[in-house]
Amino acid sequence: MLAYDADLELFRDNFRRFMKDHIEPHYAQWEREGKIPRSIWSMLGENGFLCVDMPEEYGGYGVSTHYSLMLIEESARAGYSALSTGMSCHSEIAAPYILHIATEEQTQQWLPKMVSGEVVGAIGMTEPGAGSDLQAMRTSAILQGDHYILNGSKTFISNGQHADLVVLAVKTDPQARAKGVSLMLVDAHLDGFKKGTNLEKIGLHSQDTSELFFDNVHVPKDQLLGQAGQGFAYLMQELPRERTAIAATALGAIRGSIDVTIQYVKERQAFGQAISQFQNTRFVLAQAKIDELATSAFYERNVELYMQGKLDVETAAALKSFATDMQMKVADNLLQLFGGYGYMTEYPISRFFVDARIQRIYGGTNEIMKEIVARGMVGR
């Protein structure tokens, strides 16, 4: 990371300018409409903000993963957690699955288009009856000749409305449990692939989230990702980066909520003085800063472990649980300093609060994260 510090900060500044010019003027409207426009993905790609740590031969910069995660953190810090989540699903989740598992032909087919923004990526794991218990999934893909016949559904799929490509977890052997799970690359434009309505949520309003339906979708055999029956092994391999990216959103949001609160308490007057002068305000802010420093230290350590190929499932789960719990705690405590204004949507702290809640659920609930950590300590 140290060798790239100057370049990383320049890249950060470029991204902040991009958000100021192209996101800030429109974000409130997108939140009301429930969706960030598809054109933003093309703009992100054209400006070099997608899949930046992918190798140069596939269109990326081949830079440190710090660069890619920085974009996730900064968009959350600016108060755009819907954008942060969408970019994370695309660049931090879907793209690495392809890079690490796909054949060269599959990689050449999809990654350059994901870097450019021509293709929006999503990952499909959760089903109406199978959330954290992925072994209970019922979506099946049965091999017939040179195609898999895909049937079933997924829900709560981030980037679901805009997705062109879905990294999909399916049962290629419905009679098996974990050993029957496989991954495949599913083109969202295939016949029989249907997107449900954009789901309404209590937060992340402009992050398009959908149900996906598969009715005898013919997926070419060559779009199987990796080996059949190895889906769970691949998930265990790639989930640490996903959970680290969720922590990047959490860290950015913590910093952003502190930013807007400091500005507010310096301006807001009560009893003849700025409320920043009250001891309670100062203690709440100080605790938020302490929490941010602890989250940052844990997060940076995990990123370094990931880049060294040493980040294990248990440590990533611990980070995800800690960072997102801290995000919720900080947002709640800081909103209190705004009084009634904190409950008004015109104040950005309200969005930091509602957007924080999902972070403790997706990517594996924090209860599941604790179970993963416990298994690493005492076994099943």
Sine and cosine of phi, psi and omega as CSV:
sin_phi,cos_phi,sin_psi,cos_psi,sin_omega,cos_omega
0.00,0.00,-0.66,0.75,-0.10,-0.99
-0.86,0.51,-0.59,0.81,-0.03,-1.00
-0.92,0.39,-0.34,0.94,-0.07,-1.00
-0.95,-0.30,0.14,0.99,-0.13,-0.99
-0.82,0.57,-0.77,0.64,-0.05,-1.00
-0.89,0.45,-0.70,0.71,0.01,-1.00
-0.92,0.40,-0.61,0.79,0.01,-1.00
-0.89,0.45,-0.68,0.73,0.00,-1.00
-0.92,0.38,-0.58,0.81,0.08,-1.00
-0.90,0.43,-0.66,0.75,0.03,-1.00
-0.90,0.44,-0.66,0.76,0.05,-1.00
-0.86,0.50,-0.71,0.70,0.02,-1.00
-0.88,0.47,-0.65,0.76,0.03,-1.00
-0.88,0.47,-0.66,0.75,-0.01,-1.00
-0.94,0.35,-0.63,0.78,0.05,-1.00
-0.88,0.48,-0.65,0.76,0.04,-1.00
-0.91,0.42,-0.65,0.76,0.05,-1.00
-0.86,0.51,-0.72,0.70,-0.01,-1.00
-0.91,0.42,-0.65,0.76,0.00,-1.00
-0.89,0.45,-0.62,0.79,-0.05,-1.00
-0.99,0.14,-0.63,0.78,-0.21,-0.98
-0.91,-0.41,-0.29,0.96,-0.02,-1.00
-0.95,-0.31,-0.78,0.63,-0.09,-1.00
-0.81,0.59,-0.70,0.72,-0.06,-1.00
-0.92,0.40,-0.31,0.95,-0.16,-0.99
-0.87,-0.49,-0.20,0.98,-0.21,-0.98
-0.88,0.48,-0.67,0.74,0.00,-1.00
-0.86,0.50,-0.63,0.78,0.04,-1.00
-0.92,0.40,-0.66,0.75,0.04,-1.00
-0.89,0.46,-0.61,0.79,0.04,-1.00
-0.88,0.48,-0.64,0.76,0.02,-1.00
-0.93,0.36,-0.59,0.81,-0.03,-1.00
-0.99,0.17,-0.32,0.95,0.04,-1.00
1.00,0.09,0.27,0.96,-0.03,-1.00
-0.26,-0.97,0.69,-0.72,0.18,-0.98
-0.98,0.18,0.71,-0.70,-0.05,-1.00
-0.86,0.50,0.55,-0.83,0.04,-1.00
-0.86,0.51,-0.50,0.86,-0.03,-1.00
-0.88,0.47,-0.43,0.90,0.00,-1.00
-0.90,0.43,-0.56,0.83,0.03,-1.00
-0.89,0.46,-0.66,0.75,0.04,-1.00
-0.90,0.44,-0.64,0.77,0.02,-1.00
-0.92,0.39,-0.65,0.76,0.06,-1.00
-0.87,0.49,-0.69,0.72,0.03,-1.00
-0.91,0.42,-0.71,0.70,-0.02,-1.00
-0.88,0.48,-0.52,0.85,-0.02,-1.00
-1.00,-0.05,0.07,1.00,0.11,-0.99
0.98,0.20,0.58,0.82,-0.05,-1.00
-0.92,-0.39,0.25,0.97,0.03,-1.00
-0.88,-0.48,0.71,-0.71,0.11,-0.99
0.79,0.62,0.70,0.71,-0.18,-0.98
-0.94,0.35,-0.41,0.91,0.00,-1.00
-1.00,-0.05,0.13,0.99,0.11,-0.99
-0.94,0.34,0.47,-0.88,-0.04,-1.00
-0.87,0.50,0.46,-0.89,-0.05,-1.00
-0.88,0.48,-0.51,0.86,-0.02,-1.00
-0.92,0.39,-0.26,0.97,0.05,-1.00
-0.95,-0.31,0.18,0.98,0.07,-1.00
0.97,-0.23,-0.20,0.98,0.01,-1.00
-0.98,0.20,-0.05,-1.00,0.02,-1.00
-1.00,-0.03,-0.26,0.97,-0.05,-1.00
0.92,0.40,0.46,0.89,-0.05,-1.00
-1.00,-0.04,0.05,-1.00,0.06,-1.00
-0.85,0.52,0.52,-0.86,0.06,-1.00
-0.88,0.47,-0.34,0.94,0.08,-1.00
-0.81,0.58,-0.60,0.80,-0.03,-1.00
-0.90,0.43,-0.71,0.70,-0.04,-1.00
-0.92,0.39,-0.72,0.70,-0.01,-1.00
-0.93,0.36,-0.48,0.88,0.05,-1.00
-0.87,0.50,-0.61,0.79,0.01,-1.00
-0.90,0.43,-0.61,0.80,0.03,-1.00
-0.91,0.41,-0.72,0.70,0.00,-1.00
-0.90,0.44,-0.72,0.69,-0.08,-1.00
-0.93,0.38,-0.62,0.79,0.02,-1.00
-0.92,0.39,-0.58,0.82,0.07,-1.00
-0.94,0.35,-0.64,0.77,0.00,-1.00
-0.89,0.46,-0.57,0.82,0.01,-1.00
-0.96,0.29,-0.10,1.00,0.00,-1.00
1.00,-0.08,0.23,0.97,-0.05,-1.00
-0.94,-0.34,0.87,0.50,-0.06,-1.00
-0.91,0.41,-0.43,0.90,0.08,-1.00
-0.91,0.42,-0.66,0.75,0.07,-1.00
-0.92,0.40,-0.69,0.73,0.02,-1.00
-0.85,0.53,-0.71,0.71,-0.01,-1.00
-0.91,0.41,-0.69,0.73,0.01,-1.00
-0.89,0.46,-0.72,0.70,0.02,-1.00
-0.90,0.43,-0.59,0.80,0.01,-1.00
-0.90,0.44,-0.72,0.70,0.02,-1.00
-0.86,0.51,-0.62,0.79,-0.04,-1.00
-0.97,0.26,-0.82,0.57,-0.17,-0.99
-1.00,0.00,-0.55,0.84,-0.10,-1.00
-0.99,-0.13,-0.28,0.96,-0.05,-1.00
-0.90,-0.44,-0.91,0.42,-0.09,-1.00
-0.89,0.45,-0.75,0.66,-0.07,-1.00
-0.87,0.49,-0.71,0.70,0.03,-1.00
-0.89,0.46,-0.55,0.84,0.08,-1.00
-0.85,0.53,-0.69,0.72,-0.01,-1.00
-0.92,0.39,-0.73,0.68,-0.03,-1.00
-0.85,0.52,-0.67,0.74,-0.14,-0.99
-1.00,0.02,-0.37,0.93,-0.14,-0.99
-0.86,-0.50,-0.52,0.85,-0.15,-0.99
-0.93,0.36,0.35,-0.94,0.16,-0.99
-0.95,0.32,0.23,-0.97,0.03,-1.00
-0.88,0.47,-0.61,0.79,0.01,-1.00
-0.90,0.43,-0.70,0.72,0.04,-1.00
-0.89,0.45,-0.67,0.74,-0.02,-1.00
-0.89,0.46,-0.71,0.70,0.02,-1.00
-0.91,0.41,-0.52,0.85,-0.01,-1.00
-0.94,0.35,-0.62,0.78,-0.19,-0.98
-0.94,-0.35,-0.67,0.74,-0.16,-0.99
-0.88,0.47,-0.73,0.69,0.00,-1.00
-0.84,0.54,-0.58,0.81,0.01,-1.00
-0.96,0.28,-0.45,0.89,0.09,-1.00
-0.96,0.28,-0.59,0.81,0.05,-1.00
-0.90,0.43,-0.64,0.77,-0.05,-1.00
-0.98,0.18,-0.27,0.96,-0.07,-1.00
1.00,0.03,0.01,1.00,0.06,-1.00
-0.91,0.42,-0.56,0.83,0.04,-1.00
-0.89,-0.45,0.77,-0.64,0.12,-0.99
-0.99,-0.15,0.77,-0.64,-0.05,-1.00
-0.98,-0.19,0.50,-0.87,0.07,-1.00
-0.59,-0.81,0.23,-0.97,0.09,-1.00
-0.80,-0.59,0.70,-0.72,-0.06,-1.00
-0.89,-0.46,0.97,-0.23,0.04,-1.00
-0.85,-0.52,-0.77,0.64,-0.14,-0.99
-0.94,0.34,0.67,-0.75,0.07,-1.00
-0.84,-0.54,0.31,-0.95,0.01,-1.00
-0.80,0.61,-0.56,0.83,-0.01,-1.00
-0.94,-0.34,0.20,0.98,-0.04,-1.00
-0.52,-0.85,0.99,-0.11,0.04,-1.00
-1.00,-0.04,-0.99,-0.14,0.01,-1.00
-0.94,0.35,-0.40,0.92,0.01,-1.00
-1.00,0.05,0.98,0.17,-0.09,-1.00
-0.92,0.39,-0.38,0.92,0.02,-1.00
-0.90,0.43,-0.35,0.94,-0.04,-1.00
-1.00,0.05,0.08,1.00,-0.02,-1.00
-0.88,0.48,0.50,-0.86,-0.06,-1.00
-0.88,-0.47,-0.20,0.98,0.05,-1.00
-0.88,0.48,0.80,-0.60,-0.11,-0.99
-0.86,-0.51,0.47,-0.88,0.10,-0.99
-0.69,-0.72,0.96,-0.28,-0.10,-1.00
-0.97,-0.25,0.80,-0.60,-0.05,-1.00
-0.95,0.30,0.82,-0.57,0.09,-1.00
-0.71,-0.71,0.96,-0.26,-0.03,-1.00
0.92,0.40,-0.83,-0.55,-0.05,-1.00
-0.98,-0.18,0.26,0.97,0.03,-1.00
-0.70,-0.71,0.45,-0.89,0.25,-0.97
-1.00,-0.08,0.67,-0.75,0.07,-1.00
-0.99,-0.16,0.93,-0.37,-0.15,-0.99
-0.99,-0.17,0.79,-0.61,0.05,-1.00
-0.64,-0.77,0.59,-0.81,0.04,-1.00
0.67,-0.74,-0.37,-0.93,-0.01,-1.00
-0.39,-0.92,0.37,-0.93,0.11,-0.99
-0.76,-0.66,0.39,-0.92,0.01,-1.00
-0.68,-0.74,0.26,-0.96,-0.03,-1.00
0.84,0.54,0.65,0.76,-0.08,-1.00
-1.00,0.01,0.94,-0.35,0.05,-1.00
-0.92,0.40,0.63,-0.77,-0.13,-0.99
0.93,0.36,0.28,0.96,-0.11,-0.99
-0.88,0.48,-0.60,0.80,-0.02,-1.00
-0.96,0.27,-0.63,0.78,-0.07,-1.00
-1.00,-0.01,-0.18,0.98,-0.15,-0.99
-0.85,0.53,0.73,-0.68,0.15,-0.99
-0.97,-0.23,-0.42,0.91,-0.02,-1.00
-0.67,-0.74,0.73,-0.68,0.04,-1.00
-0.84,-0.54,0.83,-0.56,0.19,-0.98
-0.98,0.18,0.95,-0.31,-0.24,-0.97
-0.93,-0.36,0.75,-0.66,0.12,-0.99
-1.00,-0.01,0.79,-0.61,-0.08,-1.00
-0.65,-0.76,0.21,-0.98,0.14,-0.99
-0.99,-0.16,0.93,-0.36,0.12,-0.99
-1.00,0.02,-0.25,0.97,0.15,-0.99
-0.75,-0.66,1.00,-0.02,-0.10,-1.00
-0.88,0.47,-0.32,0.95,-0.02,-1.00
-0.99,0.14,-0.33,0.94,0.00,-1.00
-1.00,-0.05,0.23,-0.97,0.07,-1.00
-0.99,-0.17,-0.96,-0.30,-0.06,-1.00
-0.86,0.52,-0.60,0.80,-0.06,-1.00
-0.96,0.27,-0.12,0.99,0.04,-1.00
-0.99,-0.12,0.02,1.00,-0.07,-1.00
-1.00,0.02,0.74,-0.67,0.05,-1.00
-0.75,-0.67,0.24,-0.97,0.08,-1.00
-0.90,-0.44,0.55,-0.83,0.09,-1.00
-0.57,-0.82,0.37,-0.93,0.03,-1.00
-0.99,-0.13,0.92,-0.40,-0.11,-0.99
-0.92,-0.39,0.87,-0.49,0.08,-1.00
-0.95,0.31,0.86,-0.51,-0.08,-1.00
-0.94,0.35,-0.11,0.99,-0.02,-1.00
-0.99,-0.14,0.05,1.00,0.01,-1.00
-0.93,0.36,0.51,-0.86,0.06,-1.00
-0.86,0.50,0.68,-0.73,0.02,-1.00
1.00,-0.03,-0.17,0.98,0.07,-1.00
-1.00,0.02,0.88,-0.47,-0.03,-1.00
-0.81,-0.59,0.63,-0.78,0.05,-1.00
-0.97,-0.23,0.76,-0.65,0.07,-1.00
-0.97,0.25,-0.09,-1.00,0.00,-1.00
-0.93,0.36,0.38,-0.92,0.06,-1.00
-0.92,0.38,0.86,-0.51,-0.11,-0.99
-0.97,0.25,0.67,-0.74,0.04,-1.00
-1.00,0.03,0.73,-0.68,-0.11,-0.99
-0.79,-0.62,0.26,-0.97,0.02,-1.00
-0.98,0.21,-0.33,0.94,0.05,-1.00
-0.59,-0.81,-0.08,-1.00,-0.05,-1.00
0.73,0.69,0.72,0.69,-0.15,-0.99
-0.86,0.51,-0.59,0.81,-0.07,-1.00
-1.00,-0.04,0.10,1.00,0.07,-1.00
-1.00,0.03,0.94,-0.33,-0.06,-1.00
-0.90,0.43,0.81,-0.59,-0.08,-1.00
-0.71,-0.70,0.77,-0.63,-0.18,-0.98
-0.64,-0.77,0.32,-0.95,0.34,-0.94
-1.00,0.05,0.56,-0.83,0.07,-1.00
-0.85,-0.53,0.66,-0.75,-0.05,-1.00
-0.83,-0.56,0.65,-0.76,-0.04,-1.00
-0.80,-0.60,0.90,-0.43,-0.05,-1.00
-0.86,-0.52,1.00,-0.09,-0.02,-1.00
0.79,0.61,0.75,0.66,0.05,-1.00
-0.97,0.23,0.80,-0.60,0.01,-1.00
-1.00,-0.02,0.97,-0.22,0.00,-1.00
-0.99,-0.16,0.85,-0.53,-0.01,-1.00
-0.81,0.59,0.63,-0.77,-0.02,-1.00
-0.82,0.57,-0.54,0.84,-0.05,-1.00
-0.97,0.24,0.06,1.00,0.07,-1.00
-0.99,-0.16,0.12,0.99,0.19,-0.98
-0.89,0.45,0.74,-0.67,-0.02,-1.00
-0.99,-0.11,0.94,-0.35,-0.06,-1.00
0.97,0.25,-0.55,-0.84,-0.06,-1.00
-0.98,-0.18,0.56,-0.83,0.06,-1.00
-0.89,0.46,0.65,-0.76,0.03,-1.00
0.99,0.11,-0.04,1.00,-0.04,-1.00
-0.97,-0.24,0.22,0.97,-0.08,-1.00
-0.83,0.55,-0.67,0.74,-0.04,-1.00
-0.91,0.40,-0.63,0.78,0.03,-1.00
-0.89,0.45,-0.65,0.76,0.03,-1.00
-0.92,0.40,-0.63,0.78,0.03,-1.00
-0.89,0.46,-0.69,0.72,0.02,-1.00
-0.89,0.45,-0.53,0.84,0.01,-1.00
-0.94,0.34,-0.62,0.79,-0.14,-0.99
-0.98,-0.18,-0.33,0.94,-0.04,-1.00
-0.88,0.48,-0.54,0.84,0.03,-1.00
-0.84,0.54,-0.61,0.79,0.04,-1.00
-0.94,0.35,-0.66,0.75,0.03,-1.00
-0.84,0.54,-0.71,0.71,-0.05,-1.00
-0.95,0.31,-0.50,0.86,0.11,-0.99
-0.92,0.39,-0.62,0.78,0.04,-1.00
-0.91,0.41,-0.61,0.79,0.08,-1.00
-0.88,0.48,-0.63,0.78,0.06,-1.00
-0.92,0.40,-0.54,0.84,0.07,-1.00
-0.89,0.45,-0.68,0.74,0.09,-1.00
-0.88,0.48,-0.69,0.73,0.00,-1.00
-0.87,0.49,-0.73,0.69,-0.02,-1.00
-0.89,0.45,-0.70,0.71,0.03,-1.00
-0.87,0.48,-0.67,0.74,-0.01,-1.00
-0.92,0.39,-0.61,0.79,0.08,-1.00
-0.86,0.52,-0.74,0.67,-0.01,-1.00
-0.90,0.43,-0.65,0.76,0.00,-1.00
-0.92,0.40,-0.64,0.77,0.01,-1.00
-0.92,0.39,-0.56,0.83,0.10,-1.00
-0.92,0.40,-0.69,0.73,0.00,-1.00
-0.82,0.57,-0.78,0.62,-0.09,-1.00
-0.95,0.33,-0.48,0.88,0.01,-1.00
-0.96,0.30,-0.67,0.74,0.05,-1.00
-0.85,0.53,-0.70,0.71,0.02,-1.00
-0.87,0.49,-0.69,0.73,-0.06,-1.00
-0.92,0.39,-0.74,0.67,-0.11,-0.99
-0.94,0.34,-0.38,0.93,0.08,-1.00
-0.97,0.26,-0.48,0.88,-0.06,-1.00
-1.00,-0.06,-0.52,0.86,-0.10,-1.00
-0.97,0.23,0.77,-0.63,0.00,-1.00
-0.97,-0.26,0.60,-0.80,0.12,-0.99
-0.45,-0.90,0.71,-0.70,-0.01,-1.00
0.81,0.59,0.62,0.78,0.12,-0.99
0.99,0.16,0.19,0.98,0.04,-1.00
-0.47,-0.88,0.31,-0.95,0.07,-1.00
-0.90,0.44,0.65,-0.76,-0.04,-1.00
-0.93,0.37,-0.19,0.98,0.12,-0.99
-0.91,0.42,-0.26,0.96,-0.02,-1.00
-1.00,0.05,-0.20,0.98,0.01,-1.00
-0.98,0.21,0.62,-0.78,-0.06,-1.00
-0.87,0.50,-0.64,0.77,-0.01,-1.00
-0.87,0.49,-0.69,0.73,0.02,-1.00
-0.86,0.51,-0.71,0.71,-0.06,-1.00
-0.92,0.40,-0.62,0.79,0.01,-1.00
-0.93,0.36,-0.64,0.77,0.03,-1.00
-0.90,0.44,-0.69,0.72,0.04,-1.00
-0.89,0.45,-0.67,0.74,0.00,-1.00
-0.88,0.47,-0.68,0.74,0.02,-1.00
-0.90,0.43,-0.62,0.78,0.04,-1.00
-0.88,0.47,-0.65,0.76,0.03,-1.00
-0.91,0.42,-0.66,0.75,0.04,-1.00
-0.88,0.48,-0.69,0.73,0.02,-1.00
-0.90,0.44,-0.63,0.78,0.04,-1.00
-0.90,0.44,-0.67,0.74,0.00,-1.00
-0.91,0.42,-0.65,0.76,0.03,-1.00
-0.91,0.41,-0.69,0.72,0.02,-1.00
-0.89,0.45,-0.68,0.73,-0.01,-1.00
-0.88,0.48,-0.69,0.72,-0.02,-1.00
-0.89,0.45,-0.70,0.72,0.02,-1.00
-0.90,0.43,-0.69,0.72,-0.02,-1.00
-0.89,0.45,-0.76,0.65,-0.03,-1.00
-0.87,0.49,-0.61,0.79,0.05,-1.00
-0.89,0.46,-0.67,0.74,0.00,-1.00
-0.91,0.42,-0.64,0.77,0.02,-1.00
-0.88,0.47,-0.69,0.73,0.02,-1.00
-0.89,0.45,-0.66,0.75,0.05,-1.00
-0.89,0.46,-0.65,0.76,0.02,-1.00
-0.88,0.48,-0.70,0.71,-0.03,-1.00
-0.92,0.38,-0.42,0.91,0.06,-1.00
-1.00,0.03,-0.02,1.00,-0.04,-1.00
0.95,0.30,0.43,0.91,-0.09,-1.00
-0.89,-0.45,0.09,1.00,-0.04,-1.00
-0.99,0.17,0.91,-0.42,-0.02,-1.00
-1.00,-0.04,0.21,-0.98,-0.08,-1.00
-0.88,0.48,-0.65,0.76,-0.06,-1.00
-0.91,0.41,-0.69,0.73,-0.03,-1.00
-0.93,0.38,-0.65,0.76,0.04,-1.00
-0.90,0.44,-0.63,0.78,0.04,-1.00
-0.91,0.42,-0.65,0.76,0.03,-1.00
-0.89,0.46,-0.68,0.73,0.03,-1.00
-0.89,0.45,-0.73,0.69,-0.03,-1.00
-0.85,0.52,-0.71,0.71,-0.01,-1.00
-0.90,0.43,-0.75,0.67,-0.05,-1.00
-0.90,0.44,-0.75,0.66,-0.10,-1.00
-0.91,0.40,-0.66,0.75,-0.05,-1.00
-0.97,0.23,-0.56,0.83,0.14,-0.99
-0.88,0.47,-0.67,0.74,0.01,-1.00
-0.91,0.41,-0.63,0.78,0.04,-1.00
-0.85,0.52,-0.72,0.69,-0.01,-1.00
-0.91,0.41,-0.68,0.73,0.00,-1.00
-0.88,0.48,-0.74,0.68,-0.05,-1.00
-0.91,0.42,-0.71,0.71,0.00,-1.00
-0.87,0.49,-0.67,0.74,0.00,-1.00
-0.90,0.43,-0.74,0.67,-0.03,-1.00
-0.90,0.43,-0.64,0.77,-0.03,-1.00
-0.96,0.28,-0.60,0.80,0.06,-1.00
-0.84,0.55,-0.58,0.82,-0.01,-1.00
-0.86,0.51,-0.52,0.85,-0.01,-1.00
-0.93,0.36,-0.33,0.94,0.02,-1.00
-0.99,0.11,-0.18,0.98,-0.08,-1.00
0.87,0.49,-0.61,-0.79,-0.03,-1.00
-0.88,0.47,-0.47,0.88,0.00,-1.00
-0.91,0.41,-0.43,0.90,0.02,-1.00
-0.91,0.41,-0.34,0.94,-0.01,-1.00
-1.00,-0.02,-0.04,1.00,-0.01,-1.00
-1.00,-0.07,0.72,-0.69,-0.09,-1.00
-0.93,0.38,-0.28,0.96,0.01,-1.00
-0.95,0.32,-0.28,0.96,0.04,-1.00
-0.99,-0.12,0.81,-0.59,-0.13,-0.99
-0.88,0.47,-0.37,0.93,0.02,-1.00
-0.87,0.49,-0.50,0.87,0.01,-1.00
-0.90,0.44,-0.61,0.80,0.01,-1.00
-0.95,0.31,-0.62,0.78,0.09,-1.00
-0.84,0.54,-0.61,0.80,-0.03,-1.00
-0.93,0.36,-0.80,0.60,-0.08,-1.00
-0.94,0.33,-0.54,0.84,0.01,-1.00
-0.94,0.33,-0.38,0.92,-0.03,-1.00
-0.95,0.32,-0.47,0.88,-0.22,-0.98
-0.90,0.44,-0.62,0.78,-0.05,-1.00
-0.93,0.36,-0.39,0.92,-0.08,-1.00
-0.87,0.49,-0.46,0.89,0.00,-1.00
-1.00,0.10,0.00,1.00,-0.06,-1.00
-0.92,-0.38,-0.82,0.57,-0.10,-0.99
-0.98,0.21,0.25,-0.97,-0.12,-0.99
0.96,0.28,0.24,0.97,-0.13,-0.99
0.98,-0.17,0.85,-0.53,-0.02,-1.00
-0.86,0.50,0.39,-0.92,-0.01,-1.00
-0.92,0.40,-0.40,0.92,0.12,-0.99
-0.91,0.41,-0.66,0.75,0.08,-1.00
-0.91,0.41,-0.61,0.80,0.04,-1.00
-0.86,0.51,-0.67,0.74,0.01,-1.00
-0.92,0.40,-0.60,0.80,0.06,-1.00
-0.90,0.44,-0.64,0.77,0.04,-1.00
-0.89,0.46,-0.70,0.72,0.02,-1.00
-0.89,0.46,-0.68,0.73,-0.01,-1.00
-0.90,0.44,-0.62,0.78,0.02,-1.00
-0.89,0.46,-0.58,0.81,0.05,-1.00
-0.93,0.37,-0.35,0.94,-0.02,-1.00
-1.00,-0.03,-0.72,0.69,-0.14,-0.99
-0.80,-0.60,0.05,1.00,-0.02,-1.00
1.00,0.09,-0.04,-1.00,-0.02,-1.00
-0.95,0.31,0.00,0.00,0.00,0.00
